[in-house]
Amino acid sequence: MTKFQQLQQHLRSNQYTWLVTGVAGFIGSNLLENLLVLNQKVVGLNSLKTGCQCNIY
């Protein structure tokens, strides 16, 4: 099992709360989606100056 797979398994069995800044951008929205798939709590923060609100729906 790779380190990445071990981390995913750990996150599936332990729920944490994450603050993701820039959540409406490309990287932030993908991070948000992956954390939600791993059953994590996510608080997103963005000024929407460069991100797109459509990325977080």
Rosetta blueprint (number, residue, H / E / L):
1 M L
2 T L
3 K H
4 F H
5 Q H
6 Q H
7 L H
8 Q H
9 Q H
10 H H
11 L H
12 R H
13 S H
14 N L
15 Q L
16 Y L
17 T E
18 W E
19 L E
20 V E
21 T E
22 G L
23 V L
24 A L
25 G L
26 F H
27 I H
28 G H
29 S H
30 N H
31 L H
32 L H
33 E H
34 N H
35 L H
36 L H
37 V H
38 L L
39 N L
40 Q L
41 K E
42 V E
43 V E
44 G E
45 L E
46 N L
47 S L
48 L L
49 K L
50 T L
51 G L
52 C L
53 Q H
54 C H
55 N H
56 I H
57 Y L
